[in-house]
Amino acid sequence: MAQVTVMIDGKAYRMACEEGQEDHLTELATRFDQYVSHLKTQFGEIGDLRLTVMAGIMVMDELSEVNRKLKNLQEEADGLRQGRAATLSDHQRNEEVLASALSEVTSQIHEIAAKLSGKAAPASH
């Protein structure tokens, strides 16, 4: 287990994290410290616990908004996937109809060609 010292509101906190996660934890702490500093600037010295709780609520509010946007994007992606599947299905159906029509036209052309070659042959004799 790795150890990292992070600074929140000018105070050092020693924290444990998984190996390789030190930079990530430090970055998270720095971002959280920005919330605390912002609140401290707005409200002054209102107490460490209160600042921490308010900063935590701000983070949770942002997380809630991100989750809402993510859900909307997932729903949109699902809709696009369904639309794509329907379009592909329609395209396949259209190709099958076209192939069937081409096959029928080809058969009719062969029949006409056979009749013409059959009629042409006796007329030349």
C-alpha positions in Angstrom: 0.0 0.0 0.0 1.4 3.4 -1.0 1.3 6.5 1.2 0.7 10.0 0.0 0.6 13.3 1.9 -2.0 15.7 0.5 -2.8 19.3 1.5 -6.4 20.4 2.2 -6.9 23.9 3.4 -3.2 24.2 4.3 -3.2 21.1 6.4 -1.3 17.9 5.6 -3.1 14.6 5.5 -1.3 11.3 5.1 -3.4 8.9 3.1 -2.9 5.3 1.9 -3.7 4.3 -1.7 -3.0 1.4 -4.1 0.4 1.4 -5.7 0.4 3.6 -8.9 -2.5 5.7 -7.7 -0.4 8.3 -5.9 -0.7 11.0 -8.6 -4.4 10.4 -9.0 -5.0 10.7 -5.3 -2.9 13.9 -5.1 -4.9 15.4 -8.1 -8.2 14.6 -6.4 -7.0 16.2 -3.1 -5.9 19.3 -5.0 -9.3 19.6 -6.7 -11.1 19.1 -3.4 -8.8 21.7 -1.8 -10.0 24.1 -4.6 -13.6 23.7 -3.4 -12.6 24.3 0.2 -10.6 27.4 -0.8 -13.5 28.7 -2.8 -15.9 28.3 0.1 -13.4 29.8 2.5 -13.1 32.8 0.2 -16.9 33.2 0.1 -17.8 32.5 3.7 -14.5 33.2 5.6 -13.5 31.1 8.6 -16.6 29.1 9.4 -14.9 26.0 10.7 -13.0 23.1 9.2 -15.8 20.6 9.5 -18.4 22.9 8.0 -16.1 23.9 5.1 -15.4 20.2 4.5 -19.1 19.3 4.6 -20.0 22.1 2.3 -17.2 21.2 -0.2 -18.4 17.6 -0.1 -21.9 18.7 -0.9 -20.7 20.8 -3.8 -18.7 17.8 -5.1 -21.8 15.6 -4.8 -23.9 18.2 -6.5 -21.5 18.2 -9.5 -21.4 14.4 -9.5 -25.2 14.3 -9.5 -25.2 16.6 -12.5 -22.6 14.5 -14.3 -24.5 11.3 -13.6 -27.7 13.0 -15.0 -25.9 14.0 -18.1 -24.3 10.5 -18.4 -27.8 8.9 -18.1 -29.1 11.2 -20.9 -26.2 10.4 -23.1 -26.6 6.7 -22.5 -30.3 6.9 -23.4 -29.4 8.9 -26.5 -26.8 6.3 -27.5 -29.3 3.5 -26.9 -31.8 5.3 -29.2 -29.1 5.8 -31.8 -28.2 2.1 -31.6 -31.8 1.1 -32.0 -32.2 3.5 -34.9 -29.1 2.1 -36.5 -30.4 -1.5 -36.0 -33.7 -0.6 -37.6 -32.0 1.2 -40.5 -29.8 -1.8 -41.1 -32.8 -4.1 -40.9 -34.7 -1.9 -43.4 -31.6 -1.8 -45.7 -31.3 -5.6 -45.6 -35.0 -5.9 -46.3 -34.7 -3.5 -49.3 -31.7 -5.4 -50.6 -33.7 -8.6 -50.4 -36.6 -7.1 -52.3 -34.3 -5.6 -54.9 -32.5 -9.0 -55.3 -35.8 -10.8 -55.7 -36.9 -8.2 -58.3 -33.6 -8.5 -60.2 -33.9 -12.3 -60.1 -37.5 -12.0 -61.5 -36.4 -9.5 -64.2 -33.4 -11.8 -65.1 -35.8 -14.8 -65.5 -38.1 -12.8 -67.7 -35.2 -11.6 -69.8 -34.0 -15.2 -70.2 -37.5 -16.3 -71.2 -37.7 -13.5 -73.7 -34.2 -14.3 -75.0 -35.2 -18.0 -75.3 -38.4 -17.1 -77.2 -36.6 -14.8 -79.5 -33.8 -17.3 -80.2 -36.4 -20.0 -80.7 -38.4 -17.8 -83.1 -35.4 -16.5 -84.9 -34.0 -20.0 -85.6 -37.1 -21.4 -87.4 -37.4 -18.1 -89.4 -33.9 -18.4 -90.8 -34.4 -22.0 -92.0 
